[in-house]
Amino acid sequence: MGLGGISLWQLLIVLVIVIVIFGTKRLSSLGSDLGGAVKGFRKAMSDSDKADDAAQIEKPDAEFTATGGSTKDSATTAGSDTKQNG
């Protein structure tokens, strides 16, 4: 038993019939066209990944702004927040 109930002999018979109908020249051109399409798809996917990576690198992780208050004010505010939550 082969793939899904199809034996190796049945696959070979189908292959011979396809070769007789289409010919080897047409099958080779079909194979090369399919290979070129797959190669183009992979190249497009890798180019897309590179563009996404470049955009991610240029994008800042976070934005920081300067506040007018002193660090003491920040510390007391942070302390009061933890007392309210805790």
Secondary structure as GFF3:
##gff-version 3
##sequence-region A 1 86
A	DSSP	alpha_helix	8	22	.	.	.	ID=ss1
A	DSSP	alpha_helix	24	58	.	.	.	ID=ss2
A	DSSP	alpha_helix	71	85	.	.	.	ID=ss3
###
